[in-house]
Amino acid sequence: MNNHLRELRAEQGWSQAELAAYLDVSRQTVNAIETGRYDPSLPLAFKIAKAFDLPIEGIFQPPED
């Protein structure tokens, strides 16, 4: 799944560790989501969307074929 998490996080001036603490996950999990190695669960996707005050679709998109 494609996402804009890295760009959104940078716009807020948050480190991966700061976002991870807010989401109650590890920094490695944030990194894995940003690099596309891990797709978050639906509850985690909702927490991410809430952190940026965006709909899930504003952060995550299905891969282009």
mmCIF file of the N, C-alpha and C atoms, coordinates in Angstrom:
data_MODEL
# 
_entry.id   MODEL 
# 
loop_
_atom_site.group_PDB 
_atom_site.id 
_atom_site.type_symbol 
_atom_site.label_atom_id 
_atom_site.label_alt_id 
_atom_site.label_comp_id 
_atom_site.label_asym_id 
_atom_site.label_entity_id 
_atom_site.label_seq_id 
_atom_site.pdbx_PDB_ins_code 
_atom_site.Cartn_x 
_atom_site.Cartn_y 
_atom_site.Cartn_z 
_atom_site.occupancy 
_atom_site.B_iso_or_equiv 
_atom_site.pdbx_formal_charge 
_atom_site.auth_seq_id 
_atom_site.auth_comp_id 
_atom_site.auth_asym_id 
_atom_site.auth_atom_id 
_atom_site.pdbx_PDB_model_num 
ATOM 1   N N  . MET A 1 1  ? 0.843  -1.170 0.000   1.00 0.00 ? 1  MET A N  1 
ATOM 2   C CA . MET A 1 1  ? 0.000  0.000  0.000   1.00 0.00 ? 1  MET A CA 1 
ATOM 3   C C  . MET A 1 1  ? 0.892  1.237  0.000   1.00 0.00 ? 1  MET A C  1 
ATOM 4   N N  . ASN A 1 2  ? 0.564  2.169  -0.858  1.00 0.00 ? 2  ASN A N  1 
ATOM 5   C CA . ASN A 1 2  ? 1.316  3.419  -0.926  1.00 0.00 ? 2  ASN A CA 1 
ATOM 6   C C  . ASN A 1 2  ? 0.818  4.357  0.168   1.00 0.00 ? 2  ASN A C  1 
ATOM 7   N N  . ASN A 1 3  ? 1.726  5.210  0.657   1.00 0.00 ? 3  ASN A N  1 
ATOM 8   C CA . ASN A 1 3  ? 1.312  6.157  1.687   1.00 0.00 ? 3  ASN A CA 1 
ATOM 9   C C  . ASN A 1 3  ? 2.168  7.423  1.640   1.00 0.00 ? 3  ASN A C  1 
ATOM 10  N N  . HIS A 1 4  ? 1.669  8.444  2.305   1.00 0.00 ? 4  HIS A N  1 
ATOM 11  C CA . HIS A 1 4  ? 2.350  9.741  2.393   1.00 0.00 ? 4  HIS A CA 1 
ATOM 12  C C  . HIS A 1 4  ? 2.799  10.019 3.825   1.00 0.00 ? 4  HIS A C  1 
ATOM 13  N N  . LEU A 1 5  ? 2.988  8.971  4.590   1.00 0.00 ? 5  LEU A N  1 
ATOM 14  C CA . LEU A 1 5  ? 3.273  9.141  6.011   1.00 0.00 ? 5  LEU A CA 1 
ATOM 15  C C  . LEU A 1 5  ? 4.561  9.920  6.253   1.00 0.00 ? 5  LEU A C  1 
ATOM 16  N N  . ARG A 1 6  ? 5.610  9.596  5.539   1.00 0.00 ? 6  ARG A N  1 
ATOM 17  C CA . ARG A 1 6  ? 6.888  10.285 5.741   1.00 0.00 ? 6  ARG A CA 1 
ATOM 18  C C  . ARG A 1 6  ? 6.755  11.786 5.500   1.00 0.00 ? 6  ARG A C  1 
ATOM 19  N N  . GLU A 1 7  ? 6.091  12.156 4.404   1.00 0.00 ? 7  GLU A N  1 
ATOM 20  C CA . GLU A 1 7  ? 5.929  13.571 4.076   1.00 0.00 ? 7  GLU A CA 1 
ATOM 21  C C  . GLU A 1 7  ? 5.074  14.280 5.125   1.00 0.00 ? 7  GLU A C  1 
ATOM 22  N N  . LEU A 1 8  ? 3.988  13.642 5.530   1.00 0.00 ? 8  LEU A N  1 
ATOM 23  C CA . LEU A 1 8  ? 3.116  14.243 6.543   1.00 0.00 ? 8  LEU A CA 1 
ATOM 24  C C  . LEU A 1 8  ? 3.841  14.415 7.869   1.00 0.00 ? 8  LEU A C  1 
ATOM 25  N N  . ARG A 1 9  ? 4.603  13.408 8.252   1.00 0.00 ? 9  ARG A N  1 
ATOM 26  C CA . ARG A 1 9  ? 5.363  13.473 9.507   1.00 0.00 ? 9  ARG A CA 1 
ATOM 27  C C  . ARG A 1 9  ? 6.383  14.602 9.447   1.00 0.00 ? 9  ARG A C  1 
ATOM 28  N N  . ALA A 1 10 ? 7.066  14.724 8.311   1.00 0.00 ? 10 ALA A N  1 
ATOM 29  C CA . ALA A 1 10 ? 8.075  15.782 8.157   1.00 0.00 ? 10 ALA A CA 1 
ATOM 30  C C  . ALA A 1 10 ? 7.433  17.166 8.220   1.00 0.00 ? 10 ALA A C  1 
ATOM 31  N N  . GLU A 1 11 ? 6.247  17.305 7.621   1.00 0.00 ? 11 GLU A N  1 
ATOM 32  C CA . GLU A 1 11 ? 5.548  18.600 7.663   1.00 0.00 ? 11 GLU A CA 1 
ATOM 33  C C  . GLU A 1 11 ? 5.232  19.014 9.100   1.00 0.00 ? 11 GLU A C  1 
ATOM 34  N N  . GLN A 1 12 ? 4.960  18.045 9.958   1.00 0.00 ? 12 GLN A N  1 
ATOM 35  C CA . GLN A 1 12 ? 4.659  18.332 11.364  1.00 0.00 ? 12 GLN A CA 1 
ATOM 36  C C  . GLN A 1 12 ? 5.930  18.522 12.197  1.00 0.00 ? 12 GLN A C  1 
ATOM 37  N N  . GLY A 1 13 ? 7.081  18.142 11.633  1.00 0.00 ? 13 GLY A N  1 
ATOM 38  C CA . GLY A 1 13 ? 8.333  18.253 12.369  1.00 0.00 ? 13 GLY A CA 1 
ATOM 39  C C  . GLY A 1 13 ? 8.510  17.155 13.404  1.00 0.00 ? 13 GLY A C  1 
ATOM 40  N N  . TRP A 1 14 ? 7.816  16.034 13.209  1.00 0.00 ? 14 TRP A N  1 
ATOM 41  C CA . TRP A 1 14 ? 7.889  14.923 14.154  1.00 0.00 ? 14 TRP A CA 1 
ATOM 42  C C  . TRP A 1 14 ? 8.935  13.919 13.716  1.00 0.00 ? 14 TRP A C  1 
ATOM 43  N N  . SER A 1 15 ? 9.659  13.369 14.662  1.00 0.00 ? 15 SER A N  1 
ATOM 44  C CA . SER A 1 15 ? 10.561 12.259 14.368  1.00 0.00 ? 15 SER A CA 1 
ATOM 45  C C  . SER A 1 15 ? 9.745  10.973 14.302  1.00 0.00 ? 15 SER A C  1 
ATOM 46  N N  . GLN A 1 16 ? 10.358 9.939  13.770  1.00 0.00 ? 16 GLN A N  1 
ATOM 47  C CA . GLN A 1 16 ? 9.688  8.637  13.772  1.00 0.00 ? 16 GLN A CA 1 
ATOM 48  C C  . GLN A 1 16 ? 9.392  8.202  15.204  1.00 0.00 ? 16 GLN A C  1 
ATOM 49  N N  . ALA A 1 17 ? 10.318 8.462  16.102  1.00 0.00 ? 17 ALA A N  1 
ATOM 50  C CA . ALA A 1 17 ? 10.139 8.070  17.505  1.00 0.00 ? 17 ALA A CA 1 
ATOM 51  C C  . ALA A 1 17 ? 8.969  8.818  18.141  1.00 0.00 ? 17 ALA A C  1 
ATOM 52  N N  . GLU A 1 18 ? 8.815  10.111 17.822  1.00 0.00 ? 18 GLU A N  1 
ATOM 53  C CA . GLU A 1 18 ? 7.698  10.888 18.380  1.00 0.00 ? 18 GLU A CA 1 
ATOM 54  C C  . GLU A 1 18 ? 6.356  10.364 17.876  1.00 0.00 ? 18 GLU A C  1 
ATOM 55  N N  . LEU A 1 19 ? 6.282  10.080 16.582  1.00 0.00 ? 19 LEU A N  1 
ATOM 56  C CA . LEU A 1 19 ? 5.042  9.540  16.038  1.00 0.00 ? 19 LEU A CA 1 
ATOM 57  C C  . LEU A 1 19 ? 4.771  8.155  16.616  1.00 0.00 ? 19 LEU A C  1 
ATOM 58  N N  . ALA A 1 20 ? 5.799  7.349  16.732  1.00 0.00 ? 20 ALA A N  1 
ATOM 59  C CA . ALA A 1 20 ? 5.643  6.004  17.300  1.00 0.00 ? 20 ALA A CA 1 
ATOM 60  C C  . ALA A 1 20 ? 5.105  6.071  18.725  1.00 0.00 ? 20 ALA A C  1 
ATOM 61  N N  . ALA A 1 21 ? 5.606  6.999  19.521  1.00 0.00 ? 21 ALA A N  1 
ATOM 62  C CA . ALA A 1 21 ? 5.135  7.141  20.898  1.00 0.00 ? 21 ALA A CA 1 
ATOM 63  C C  . ALA A 1 21 ? 3.659  7.521  20.923  1.00 0.00 ? 21 ALA A C  1 
ATOM 64  N N  . TYR A 1 22 ? 3.260  8.423  20.045  1.00 0.00 ? 22 TYR A N  1 
ATOM 65  C CA . TYR A 1 22 ? 1.854  8.823  19.974  1.00 0.00 ? 22 TYR A CA 1 
ATOM 66  C C  . TYR A 1 22 ? 0.966  7.643  19.578  1.00 0.00 ? 22 TYR A C  1 
ATOM 67  N N  . LEU A 1 23 ? 1.461  6.819  18.641  1.00 0.00 ? 23 LEU A N  1 
ATOM 68  C CA . LEU A 1 23 ? 0.683  5.692  18.135  1.00 0.00 ? 23 LEU A CA 1 
ATOM 69  C C  . LEU A 1 23 ? 0.797  4.454  19.019  1.00 0.00 ? 23 LEU A C  1 
ATOM 70  N N  . ASP A 1 24 ? 1.716  4.491  19.989  1.00 0.00 ? 24 ASP A N  1 
ATOM 71  C CA . ASP A 1 24 ? 1.978  3.353  20.868  1.00 0.00 ? 24 ASP A CA 1 
ATOM 72  C C  . ASP A 1 24 ? 2.487  2.143  20.092  1.00 0.00 ? 24 ASP A C  1 
ATOM 73  N N  . VAL A 1 25 ? 3.424  2.411  19.167  1.00 0.00 ? 25 VAL A N  1 
ATOM 74  C CA . VAL A 1 25 ? 4.107  1.367  18.412  1.00 0.00 ? 25 VAL A CA 1 
ATOM 75  C C  . VAL A 1 25 ? 5.604  1.675  18.452  1.00 0.00 ? 25 VAL A C  1 
ATOM 76  N N  . SER A 1 26 ? 6.413  0.788  17.902  1.00 0.00 ? 26 SER A N  1 
ATOM 77  C CA . SER A 1 26 ? 7.853  1.028  17.884  1.00 0.00 ? 26 SER A CA 1 
ATOM 78  C C  . SER A 1 26 ? 8.232  1.965  16.736  1.00 0.00 ? 26 SER A C  1 
ATOM 79  N N  . ARG A 1 27 ? 9.393  2.589  16.863  1.00 0.00 ? 27 ARG A N  1 
ATOM 80  C CA . ARG A 1 27 ? 9.912  3.422  15.778  1.00 0.00 ? 27 ARG A CA 1 
ATOM 81  C C  . ARG A 1 27 ? 10.110 2.579  14.527  1.00 0.00 ? 27 ARG A C  1 
ATOM 82  N N  . GLN A 1 28 ? 10.511 1.322  14.719  1.00 0.00 ? 28 GLN A N  1 
ATOM 83  C CA . GLN A 1 28 ? 10.721 0.421  13.586  1.00 0.00 ? 28 GLN A CA 1 
ATOM 84  C C  . GLN A 1 28 ? 9.407  0.179  12.828  1.00 0.00 ? 28 GLN A C  1 
ATOM 85  N N  . THR A 1 29 ? 8.291  0.142  13.553  1.00 0.00 ? 29 THR A N  1 
ATOM 86  C CA . THR A 1 29 ? 6.997  -0.031 12.894  1.00 0.00 ? 29 THR A CA 1 
ATOM 87  C C  . THR A 1 29 ? 6.675  1.178  12.033  1.00 0.00 ? 29 THR A C  1 
ATOM 88  N N  . VAL A 1 30 ? 6.916  2.368  12.552  1.00 0.00 ? 30 VAL A N  1 
ATOM 89  C CA . VAL A 1 30 ? 6.690  3.590  11.763  1.00 0.00 ? 30 VAL A CA 1 
ATOM 90  C C  . VAL A 1 30 ? 7.567  3.560  10.515  1.00 0.00 ? 30 VAL A C  1 
ATOM 91  N N  . ASN A 1 31 ? 8.822  3.188  10.671  1.00 0.00 ? 31 ASN A N  1 
ATOM 92  C CA . ASN A 1 31 ? 9.732  3.112  9.536   1.00 0.00 ? 31 ASN A CA 1 
ATOM 93  C C  . ASN A 1 31 ? 9.240  2.096  8.509   1.00 0.00 ? 31 ASN A C  1 
ATOM 94  N N  . ALA A 1 32 ? 8.790  0.944  8.970   1.00 0.00 ? 32 ALA A N  1 
ATOM 95  C CA . ALA A 1 32 ? 8.318  -0.100 8.057   1.00 0.00 ? 32 ALA A CA 1 
ATOM 96  C C  . ALA A 1 32 ? 7.071  0.347  7.295   1.00 0.00 ? 32 ALA A C  1 
ATOM 97  N N  . ILE A 1 33 ? 6.187  1.097  7.949   1.00 0.00 ? 33 ILE A N  1 
ATOM 98  C CA . ILE A 1 33 ? 5.001  1.617  7.268   1.00 0.00 ? 33 ILE A CA 1 
ATOM 99  C C  . ILE A 1 33 ? 5.424  2.649  6.229   1.00 0.00 ? 33 ILE A C  1 
ATOM 100 N N  . GLU A 1 34 ? 6.315  3.555  6.610   1.00 0.00 ? 34 GLU A N  1 
ATOM 101 C CA . GLU A 1 34 ? 6.762  4.603  5.688   1.00 0.00 ? 34 GLU A CA 1 
ATOM 102 C C  . GLU A 1 34 ? 7.425  4.036  4.441   1.00 0.00 ? 34 GLU A C  1 
ATOM 103 N N  . THR A 1 35 ? 8.164  2.955  4.600   1.00 0.00 ? 35 THR A N  1 
ATOM 104 C CA . THR A 1 35 ? 8.885  2.377  3.465   1.00 0.00 ? 35 THR A CA 1 
ATOM 105 C C  . THR A 1 35 ? 8.067  1.333  2.710   1.00 0.00 ? 35 THR A C  1 
ATOM 106 N N  . GLY A 1 36 ? 6.821  1.092  3.152   1.00 0.00 ? 36 GLY A N  1 
ATOM 107 C CA . GLY A 1 36 ? 5.960  0.165  2.452   1.00 0.00 ? 36 GLY A CA 1 
ATOM 108 C C  . GLY A 1 36 ? 6.207  -1.297 2.736   1.00 0.00 ? 36 GLY A C  1 
ATOM 109 N N  . ARG A 1 37 ? 7.037  -1.588 3.737   1.00 0.00 ? 37 ARG A N  1 
ATOM 110 C CA . ARG A 1 37 ? 7.309  -2.985 4.083   1.00 0.00 ? 37 ARG A CA 1 
ATOM 111 C C  . ARG A 1 37 ? 6.225  -3.577 4.967   1.00 0.00 ? 37 ARG A C  1 
ATOM 112 N N  . TYR A 1 38 ? 5.373  -2.717 5.534   1.00 0.00 ? 38 TYR A N  1 
ATOM 113 C CA . TYR A 1 38 ? 4.338  -3.164 6.461   1.00 0.00 ? 38 TYR A CA 1 
ATOM 114 C C  . TYR A 1 38 ? 3.095  -2.322 6.252   1.00 0.00 ? 38 TYR A C  1 
ATOM 115 N N  . ASP A 1 39 ? 1.952  -2.994 6.104   1.00 0.00 ? 39 ASP A N  1 
ATOM 116 C CA . ASP A 1 39 ? 0.672  -2.295 6.023   1.00 0.00 ? 39 ASP A CA 1 
ATOM 117 C C  . ASP A 1 39 ? 0.040  -2.322 7.405   1.00 0.00 ? 39 ASP A C  1 
ATOM 118 N N  . PRO A 1 40 ? -0.348 -1.171 7.922   1.00 0.00 ? 40 PRO A N  1 
ATOM 119 C CA . PRO A 1 40 ? -0.903 -1.135 9.272   1.00 0.00 ? 40 PRO A CA 1 
ATOM 120 C C  . PRO A 1 40 ? -2.269 -1.821 9.350   1.00 0.00 ? 40 PRO A C  1 
ATOM 121 N N  . SER A 1 41 ? -2.594 -2.294 10.533  1.00 0.00 ? 41 SER A N  1 
ATOM 122 C CA . SER A 1 41 ? -3.934 -2.823 10.774  1.00 0.00 ? 41 SER A CA 1 
ATOM 123 C C  . SER A 1 41 ? -4.922 -1.673 10.640  1.00 0.00 ? 41 SER A C  1 
ATOM 124 N N  . LEU A 1 42 ? -6.188 -1.993 10.503  1.00 0.00 ? 42 LEU A N  1 
ATOM 125 C CA . LEU A 1 42 ? -7.200 -0.944 10.381  1.00 0.00 ? 42 LEU A CA 1 
ATOM 126 C C  . LEU A 1 42 ? -7.246 -0.043 11.616  1.00 0.00 ? 42 LEU A C  1 
ATOM 127 N N  . PRO A 1 43 ? -7.207 -0.609 12.845  1.00 0.00 ? 43 PRO A N  1 
ATOM 128 C CA . PRO A 1 43 ? -7.181 0.284  14.011  1.00 0.00 ? 43 PRO A CA 1 
ATOM 129 C C  . PRO A 1 43 ? -5.971 1.219  14.020  1.00 0.00 ? 43 PRO A C  1 
ATOM 130 N N  . LEU A 1 44 ? -4.800 0.716  13.611  1.00 0.00 ? 44 LEU A N  1 
ATOM 131 C CA . LEU A 1 44 ? -3.610 1.565  13.572  1.00 0.00 ? 44 LEU A CA 1 
ATOM 132 C C  . LEU A 1 44 ? -3.741 2.612  12.472  1.00 0.00 ? 44 LEU A C  1 
ATOM 133 N N  . ALA A 1 45 ? -4.302 2.250  11.335  1.00 0.00 ? 45 ALA A N  1 
ATOM 134 C CA . ALA A 1 45 ? -4.517 3.223  10.257  1.00 0.00 ? 45 ALA A CA 1 
ATOM 135 C C  . ALA A 1 45 ? -5.427 4.356  10.729  1.00 0.00 ? 45 ALA A C  1 
ATOM 136 N N  . PHE A 1 46 ? -6.462 4.018  11.517  1.00 0.00 ? 46 PHE A N  1 
ATOM 137 C CA . PHE A 1 46 ? -7.341 5.059  12.062  1.00 0.00 ? 46 PHE A CA 1 
ATOM 138 C C  . PHE A 1 46 ? -6.579 5.966  13.026  1.00 0.00 ? 46 PHE A C  1 
ATOM 139 N N  . LYS A 1 47 ? -5.695 5.393  13.849  1.00 0.00 ? 47 LYS A N  1 
ATOM 140 C CA . LYS A 1 47 ? -4.898 6.220  14.775  1.00 0.00 ? 47 LYS A CA 1 
ATOM 141 C C  . LYS A 1 47 ? -3.976 7.159  14.004  1.00 0.00 ? 47 LYS A C  1 
ATOM 142 N N  . ILE A 1 48 ? -3.383 6.642  12.937  1.00 0.00 ? 48 ILE A N  1 
ATOM 143 C CA . ILE A 1 48 ? -2.500 7.476  12.104  1.00 0.00 ? 48 ILE A CA 1 
ATOM 144 C C  . ILE A 1 48 ? -3.309 8.613  11.490  1.00 0.00 ? 48 ILE A C  1 
ATOM 145 N N  . ALA A 1 49 ? -4.466 8.291  10.942  1.00 0.00 ? 49 ALA A N  1 
ATOM 146 C CA . ALA A 1 49 ? -5.313 9.323  10.337  1.00 0.00 ? 49 ALA A CA 1 
ATOM 147 C C  . ALA A 1 49 ? -5.703 10.380 11.368  1.00 0.00 ? 49 ALA A C  1 
ATOM 148 N N  . LYS A 1 50 ? -6.026 9.949  12.577  1.00 0.00 ? 50 LYS A N  1 
ATOM 149 C CA . LYS A 1 50 ? -6.390 10.895 13.634  1.00 0.00 ? 50 LYS A CA 1 
ATOM 150 C C  . LYS A 1 50 ? -5.205 11.799 13.992  1.00 0.00 ? 50 LYS A C  1 
ATOM 151 N N  . ALA A 1 51 ? -4.002 11.239 14.009  1.00 0.00 ? 51 ALA A N  1 
ATOM 152 C CA . ALA A 1 51 ? -2.811 12.030 14.354  1.00 0.00 ? 51 ALA A CA 1 
ATOM 153 C C  . ALA A 1 51 ? -2.625 13.196 13.394  1.00 0.00 ? 51 ALA A C  1 
ATOM 154 N N  . PHE A 1 52 ? -3.003 13.001 12.136  1.00 0.00 ? 52 PHE A N  1 
ATOM 155 C CA . PHE A 1 52 ? -2.812 14.039 11.125  1.00 0.00 ? 52 PHE A CA 1 
ATOM 156 C C  . PHE A 1 52 ? -4.117 14.749 10.762  1.00 0.00 ? 52 PHE A C  1 
ATOM 157 N N  . ASP A 1 53 ? -5.209 14.388 11.445  1.00 0.00 ? 53 ASP A N  1 
ATOM 158 C CA . ASP A 1 53 ? -6.516 14.987 11.189  1.00 0.00 ? 53 ASP A CA 1 
ATOM 159 C C  . ASP A 1 53 ? -6.887 14.877 9.709   1.00 0.00 ? 53 ASP A C  1 
ATOM 160 N N  . LEU A 1 54 ? -6.686 13.665 9.170   1.00 0.00 ? 54 LEU A N  1 
ATOM 161 C CA . LEU A 1 54 ? -7.006 13.386 7.768   1.00 0.00 ? 54 LEU A CA 1 
ATOM 162 C C  . LEU A 1 54 ? -7.802 12.094 7.686   1.00 0.00 ? 54 LEU A C  1 
ATOM 163 N N  . PRO A 1 55 ? -8.558 11.906 6.609   1.00 0.00 ? 55 PRO A N  1 
ATOM 164 C CA . PRO A 1 55 ? -9.183 10.597 6.411   1.00 0.00 ? 55 PRO A CA 1 
ATOM 165 C C  . PRO A 1 55 ? -8.100 9.576  6.047   1.00 0.00 ? 55 PRO A C  1 
ATOM 166 N N  . ILE A 1 56 ? -8.384 8.323  6.277   1.00 0.00 ? 56 ILE A N  1 
ATOM 167 C CA . ILE A 1 56 ? -7.402 7.276  5.936   1.00 0.00 ? 56 ILE A CA 1 
ATOM 168 C C  . ILE A 1 56 ? -6.977 7.400  4.479   1.00 0.00 ? 56 ILE A C  1 
ATOM 169 N N  . GLU A 1 57 ? -7.937 7.695  3.606   1.00 0.00 ? 57 GLU A N  1 
ATOM 170 C CA . GLU A 1 57 ? -7.632 7.801  2.170   1.00 0.00 ? 57 GLU A CA 1 
ATOM 171 C C  . GLU A 1 57 ? -6.695 8.967  1.860   1.00 0.00 ? 57 GLU A C  1 
ATOM 172 N N  . GLY A 1 58 ? -6.579 9.915  2.777   1.00 0.00 ? 58 GLY A N  1 
ATOM 173 C CA . GLY A 1 58 ? -5.644 11.013 2.605   1.00 0.00 ? 58 GLY A CA 1 
ATOM 174 C C  . GLY A 1 58 ? -4.209 10.625 2.889   1.00 0.00 ? 58 GLY A C  1 
ATOM 175 N N  . ILE A 1 59 ? -4.010 9.441  3.462   1.00 0.00 ? 59 ILE A N  1 
ATOM 176 C CA . ILE A 1 59 ? -2.674 8.972  3.822   1.00 0.00 ? 59 ILE A CA 1 
ATOM 177 C C  . ILE A 1 59 ? -2.289 7.721  3.033   1.00 0.00 ? 59 ILE A C  1 
ATOM 178 N N  . PHE A 1 60 ? -3.239 6.801  2.913   1.00 0.00 ? 60 PHE A N  1 
ATOM 179 C CA . PHE A 1 60 ? -2.961 5.507  2.271   1.00 0.00 ? 60 PHE A CA 1 
ATOM 180 C C  . PHE A 1 60 ? -3.747 5.355  0.972   1.00 0.00 ? 60 PHE A C  1 
ATOM 181 N N  . GLN A 1 61 ? -3.086 4.802  -0.049  1.00 0.00 ? 61 GLN A N  1 
ATOM 182 C CA . GLN A 1 61 ? -3.716 4.515  -1.312  1.00 0.00 ? 61 GLN A CA 1 
ATOM 183 C C  . GLN A 1 61 ? -3.343 3.094  -1.742  1.00 0.00 ? 61 GLN A C  1 
ATOM 184 N N  . PRO A 1 62 ? -4.244 2.414  -2.451  1.00 0.00 ? 62 PRO A N  1 
ATOM 185 C CA . PRO A 1 62 ? -3.893 1.087  -2.939  1.00 0.00 ? 62 PRO A CA 1 
ATOM 186 C C  . PRO A 1 62 ? -2.776 1.192  -3.976  1.00 0.00 ? 62 PRO A C  1 
ATOM 187 N N  . PRO A 1 63 ? -1.991 0.135  -4.136  1.00 0.00 ? 63 PRO A N  1 
ATOM 188 C CA . PRO A 1 63 ? -0.915 0.195  -5.126  1.00 0.00 ? 63 PRO A CA 1 
ATOM 189 C C  . PRO A 1 63 ? -1.464 0.364  -6.538  1.00 0.00 ? 63 PRO A C  1 
ATOM 190 N N  . GLU A 1 64 ? -0.746 1.074  -7.347  1.00 0.00 ? 64 GLU A N  1 
ATOM 191 C CA . GLU A 1 64 ? -1.155 1.262  -8.749  1.00 0.00 ? 64 GLU A CA 1 
ATOM 192 C C  . GLU A 1 64 ? -0.758 0.039  -9.536  1.00 0.00 ? 64 GLU A C  1 
ATOM 193 N N  . ASP A 1 65 ? -1.662 -0.416 -10.405 1.00 0.00 ? 65 ASP A N  1 
ATOM 194 C CA . ASP A 1 65 ? -1.369 -1.607 -11.214 1.00 0.00 ? 65 ASP A CA 1 
ATOM 195 C C  . ASP A 1 65 ? -0.601 -1.263 -12.457 1.00 0.00 ? 65 ASP A C  1 
# 
